[in-house]
Amino acid sequence: MALCNQIGFRCFPLSYCFRCHLVKEAFISHYELSLQSLNPNVEGEKLKSFTSNLSPRRPETFFRSSKASFLSPRKYTAMSTSDAGEKDPLTAEPKTTANPTWSAYSLQVSTNLRVTASKSKDNHHEGFLLEKRGSELKDFISIGSLHAATTLKGVEREGNFKGYLFLSYIEEGFMDTVDKLRVLGAGAEFDKCSSSPTLNKVKKATGLRPLLGPWVYPAALPDGGCMNLLKILYGNICIHDCGYCAFSRSTRAKRVKFSPEEFAKLFMELYREGYVEGLFLSSSVCGDSDSTMNEMIEAVRILREKYGFSGYVHLKVLPGASYSVVREAATLADRLSVNLEAPSSVRLQELSSTKSFNVDLLRRLKWISGLKRKGLLPSGHTTQFVVGGGEESDLEILKTVNWLYRELRLNRAYYSAFTPIRGTRFESKPRTPKVRERRLYQADWLLRDYGFKLGEIVFSEEGNLPLDVDPKLAFALSNPHLYPVDVNEASYEELLRVPGIGPKLARRIINLREVEGKIKDAKALAELGVPLKRTLPFIAILGKKQLQLSSQ
């Protein structure tokens, strides 16, 4: 039984173990060295091996210095943090004495940082100590609320280092949960829930951010903010044969799957510690669509009803899921999505022989559209396309997207540039340039937010968007008779057709006209945030053209 259960903390059995295991895995487990091998009697060669393997073999390792060195063995006393009258967190007995004396080896990582692997005198407890020179306890690398941990207090050690001690009680089976987090989090890399993830927006509230990995995903919000989502697969044991997918049934990937309760506990741990604020849950089809979706739905139900989570949930609807399952998902999630992956039946057959475009995918999108009209799904429904996996053109993709926006009231379409993955059927296909993905997003915005018609988008003879200029600039260059647009006379819709002016800037220009009467010069536009270099060749102010295109 987990220690945190034994001593009665209000937490999940894996709550303490989760943090401890992340630390332990980063320093020891990956190199197949146990804490037992780091006792004072360990051979010097093993220590050297441990040091050399820390970095750079694992770039995500928390300590990235290859110059780390071991210090001499030392002993210290770990004092309990319990106040007088409280029970000792290790023994559940009234606290009267200090905890056992510990033997430790310290790994000097940098001038001000070290990590210590240790064992108690009776070999019953083992742990890690993260230490920072001269730091107050509140400034230490944060691992959360430290259930079942003790704080080192009043202990003077060489170099004035202070730190936290982590007791290494790993619950049986929990290492599997962390392994699943790593495998299934990385597996969701190509599922999109935001068109422009900017990693520098990820909240840095914790020193463990480098250990958390890509499954903490910064999704852009409509107001320009950012929400950290746990973006992850429920399972990767797939029955389909998609040629682009790392988890296709023919690949040799490691196959894992959560259980509903296991997943709910893991998510709530990340949520309560502030790592994530919402959930984006997808999955391979593990056996059949309904059984897999029922497990995903049960996991979300546990989050909602057992743990009281009321935040954002985006659920992926799997190909072939029945209507009753889709409807149940819509009652629990804020957003549902179905990945079409291709713009038509013909193009989907180039990617997979086991999915029907019209039956397995498009029909589900139509069901979701109907459920949204009934008042469910406050954040709507979306889809996604693999760009360049088949022989589809940009025009084919945008024709389908335009129909989805018009007929099914789709909220968003996402585009994922094809990336070849070793071991898949498509491993030898060329990578799709990211600029093609970007151009599709830009053309998508013109259709969805700027009032453009599909026939106004400029395509090459092959039906693809030009890669050297964005779609709005391509339109402007192809329609010189529409320019310049006088910023004092133009309607909102006309302003949106000026390169460099989007919905926000168009509204600012109109508001300025209402307040000032007339915009008199380019300086007034610049103060609104208008990018003059892009905009001036296509506008006039008080009837005067501002800049010839050739003079840029």
Sequence and secondary structure as in RCSB ss.txt:
>XXXX:A:sequence
MALCNQIGFRCFPLSYCFRCHLVKEAFISHYELSLQSLNPNVEGEKLKSFTSNLSPRRPETFFRSSKASFLSPRK
YTAMSTSDAGEKDPLTAEPKTTANPTWSAYSLQVSTNLRVTASKSKDNHHEGFLLEKRGSELKDFISIGSLHAAT
TLKGVEREGNFKGYLFLSYIEEGFMDTVDKLRVLGAGAEFDKCSSSPTLNKVKKATGLRPLLGPWVYPAALPDGG
CMNLLKILYGNICIHDCGYCAFSRSTRAKRVKFSPEEFAKLFMELYREGYVEGLFLSSSVCGDSDSTMNEMIEAV
RILREKYGFSGYVHLKVLPGASYSVVREAATLADRLSVNLEAPSSVRLQELSSTKSFNVDLLRRLKWISGLKRKG
LLPSGHTTQFVVGGGEESDLEILKTVNWLYRELRLNRAYYSAFTPIRGTRFESKPRTPKVRERRLYQADWLLRDY
GFKLGEIVFSEEGNLPLDVDPKLAFALSNPHLYPVDVNEASYEELLRVPGIGPKLARRIINLREVEGKIKDAKAL
AELGVPLKRTLPFIAILGKKQLQLSSQ
>XXXX:A:secstr
  HHHHTT SS HHHHHHHHHHHHHHHTGGGT  GGGGSTT  HHHHHHHHHHHSSS TT S   TT EE   EE
EE      TTSB TTTSSB  S   EEEEEEEEEETTEEEEEEEETTSS EEEEEEEET  GGGS   SS TT E
E  S   GGGEEEEEEE    TTHHHHHHHHHHHHHHTTT  S S   GGGS   STTHHHH TTEEEEE TTS 
EEEEEEEESB       TT TTSTTS     B  HHHHHHHHHHHHHTTS SEEEEE   SSSHHHHHHHHHHHH
HIIIIIS   S EEEE  TT  HHHHHHHHHH SEEE   BSSSHHHHHHH SS  IIIIIIHHHHHHHHHHHTT
  TT EEEEEEESSSS  HHHHHHHHHHHHHHS   EEEEEE    TTSTTTTS    HHHHHHHHHHHHHHHTS
   GGGS   TTS   SSS HHHHHHHH GGG  EETTT  HHHHTTSTT  HHHHHHHHHHHHHHSS  SHHHH
HHHT  HHHHGGGEEETTEE   GGG 
